[in-house]
Amino acid sequence: MKTSLTRSLKRGGPILARTLATTPPPPPPPPKPETTHFGFKTVQKEDKEKLVGGVFSSVASKYDVMNDAMSMGVHRLWKSHFIDRLDAGMRPGSSRPLDFLDVAGGTGDIAFGLLDHAEKKFGDVSSTMTVADINPDMLHEGELRFQKSKWNDGSDRVKFLVQNGEIMDKIEDNSKDVYTIAFGIRNFTDVQAGLNTAYRVLRPGGIFACLEFSQVENPAIDYAYQAYSFSLLPLMGQLIANDRDSYQYLVESIRKFPNQETFKGMIQKAGFYVPEPGYENLTFGVASIHIGVKL
């Protein structure tokens, strides 16, 4: 019996070996989809852009009211200080005007403020402004304001572009002198990609300037601020805009954004020189200004 079984296995041995050799390995498991945060929720990366777009389409017509609610009106002072600190404009005797790019520029308040500062302080009526936003509804609000403003003078100095700030495929390399973004970069799916793109589009010597909600460093003040943010802001969103969920996301997005030191490091990673101390806290760190220079 044993000898017969051995002979049988020997006879089938080569066939069995060939069968085993030609059996393909099982396919690898499909890769898990990349995830990111949407406020406190974990979502697929490919879905975040659409979700954020829905938020800003919802609040576009009440964007300034939203910022008033989120900052208790102080955002207007922050923006004014941001523009004054940049102090940008074509100086008398300069060989060419500046090319500004305001990203996530939506309603145009930073863009128009920069142009107004340049004209009043330096007599600059030549520098150009590109206002870019991924959300057409936000950009439409800016275009409506532009139509009623003094900048709508037929000079073609101001342009509006629907653009993803992480890619900016319609903006050429080394083509801008000043890149600004206010209360927008925390909504990017990939913040580092957005910073890398900012570096790409700026000329050598160009300035990156970001104004963003940040992290309060004093624990007692932070406790009060968080209580205000999470208790009152979503309720105000419901009352002001009939939209609690969008305001809830906006509050959560602030908490998920990197702290000042981490964000400073990300700006440096993109290639920028960051002057010390690297950022300026506003109102105890509720917001911060970050500056980078492309050398």
RAQUILIN-V526454 format. One record per residue. N is the residue number from 1. PHI is phi in whole degrees, 0 to 359 (NA if undefined). OMEGA is omega as a letter, one per 20 degrees, with the letter a starting at -180 (NA if undefined). BURIAL is 1 if it has 9 or more other ideal C-beta (glycine too) atoms within 8 Angstrom, else 0. Layout:
n={N:N}
phi={PHI:PHI}
omega={OMEGA:OMEGA}
burial={BURIAL:BURIAL}
This chain:
n={1:2:3:4:5:6:7:8:9:10:11:12:13:14:15:16:17:18:19:20:21:22:23:24:25:26:27:28:29:30:31:32:33:34:35:36:37:38:39:40:41:42:43:44:45:46:47:48:49:50:51:52:53:54:55:56:57:58:59:60:61:62:63:64:65:66:67:68:69:70:71:72:73:74:75:76:77:78:79:80:81:82:83:84:85:86:87:88:89:90:91:92:93:94:95:96:97:98:99:100:101:102:103:104:105:106:107:108:109:110:111:112:113:114:115:116:117:118:119:120:121:122:123:124:125:126:127:128:129:130:131:132:133:134:135:136:137:138:139:140:141:142:143:144:145:146:147:148:149:150:151:152:153:154:155:156:157:158:159:160:161:162:163:164:165:166:167:168:169:170:171:172:173:174:175:176:177:178:179:180:181:182:183:184:185:186:187:188:189:190:191:192:193:194:195:196:197:198:199:200:201:202:203:204:205:206:207:208:209:210:211:212:213:214:215:216:217:218:219:220:221:222:223:224:225:226:227:228:229:230:231:232:233:234:235:236:237:238:239:240:241:242:243:244:245:246:247:248:249:250:251:252:253:254:255:256:257:258:259:260:261:262:263:264:265:266:267:268:269:270:271:272:273:274:275:276:277:278:279:280:281:282:283:284:285:286:287:288:289:290:291:292:293:294:295}
phi={NA:296:294:298:296:297:297:297:295:296:296:274:303:300:295:299:296:296:297:294:291:265:287:291:292:296:295:293:295:298:296:288:297:291:240:211:256:234:66:269:272:263:228:291:305:292:267:296:304:292:294:295:301:296:299:283:295:292:259:307:287:238:298:294:297:298:294:300:293:288:244:58:85:286:302:293:289:300:295:297:294:303:294:296:293:296:51:264:165:288:288:304:91:292:279:206:287:272:247:268:226:252:263:55:281:35:285:86:293:290:302:291:295:296:295:295:298:298:288:291:272:241:67:277:240:238:299:258:225:251:258:242:206:285:256:298:292:295:296:297:299:294:294:297:294:299:300:264:260:290:287:277:247:81:274:62:283:247:233:242:228:280:214:281:296:279:239:50:289:264:252:287:299:51:241:237:261:224:244:241:209:236:56:230:289:291:269:293:292:234:298:297:298:296:292:298:292:303:297:298:278:278:286:304:91:288:247:258:223:232:246:211:303:221:248:288:271:278:302:293:293:297:299:294:295:294:298:297:297:276:269:262:297:300:295:296:299:295:285:280:238:54:211:290:296:296:290:297:300:298:295:294:296:294:292:276:288:302:289:300:293:295:294:304:298:293:296:296:300:290:118:282:276:248:296:289:277:106:196:237:282:242:51:67:99:303:225:217:254:241:235:223:238:273:278}
omega={a:a:r:r:r:r:r:r:r:r:a:a:a:r:r:a:r:a:r:a:a:r:a:r:r:a:r:r:r:a:r:r:r:a:r:a:r:a:r:a:r:a:r:a:a:a:a:a:a:a:r:r:r:r:a:r:a:a:a:a:a:a:a:r:r:r:r:a:a:a:a:r:a:a:r:r:r:a:r:r:r:a:r:a:r:r:a:r:r:r:r:a:r:a:a:r:r:r:r:r:r:a:a:a:r:a:r:a:r:a:a:r:r:r:r:r:a:a:a:a:a:a:a:r:a:a:a:a:r:r:a:r:r:a:a:a:r:a:r:r:r:r:r:r:r:a:a:a:r:a:r:a:r:a:a:r:a:r:r:a:r:a:r:a:r:a:r:a:r:r:a:r:r:a:a:r:a:r:r:r:a:r:a:a:r:r:r:r:a:a:a:r:r:r:r:r:r:r:a:a:a:r:r:a:a:a:r:a:a:r:a:r:a:a:r:a:r:a:a:r:r:r:r:a:r:r:r:a:a:a:a:a:r:r:r:r:r:a:a:a:a:a:a:a:a:a:r:r:a:r:a:a:r:a:a:a:a:r:a:a:r:a:r:r:r:r:r:r:r:r:a:r:a:r:r:j:r:r:r:r:r:r:r:a:r:r:r:r:r:a:r:a:r:a:NA}
burial={0:0:0:0:0:0:0:0:0:0:0:0:0:0:0:0:0:0:0:0:0:0:0:0:0:0:0:0:0:0:0:0:0:0:0:1:0:1:1:0:0:0:1:1:1:0:1:1:1:0:1:1:1:1:1:1:1:1:1:1:0:1:1:0:1:1:1:1:1:1:1:0:0:1:1:0:0:1:1:1:1:1:1:0:0:1:0:1:1:1:0:0:0:0:0:0:1:1:1:1:1:1:1:1:1:1:1:1:0:1:1:1:1:1:1:0:1:1:1:0:0:1:0:1:0:0:1:1:1:1:1:1:1:1:1:0:1:1:1:1:1:1:1:0:1:1:0:0:0:0:1:1:0:0:0:0:1:1:0:1:1:1:1:0:1:1:0:1:0:0:1:0:0:0:0:1:1:1:1:1:1:1:1:1:1:1:1:1:1:1:1:1:1:1:1:1:1:1:1:1:1:1:1:0:0:1:1:1:1:1:1:1:1:1:0:1:0:0:0:0:1:1:0:0:1:1:0:1:1:0:0:0:1:1:1:1:1:1:0:1:1:0:1:1:0:1:1:1:1:1:1:1:1:1:0:1:1:0:0:1:0:0:1:1:0:1:1:1:0:1:0:1:0:1:0:0:0:1:1:0:1:1:1:1:1:1:1:1:1:1:1:1:1:1:0}
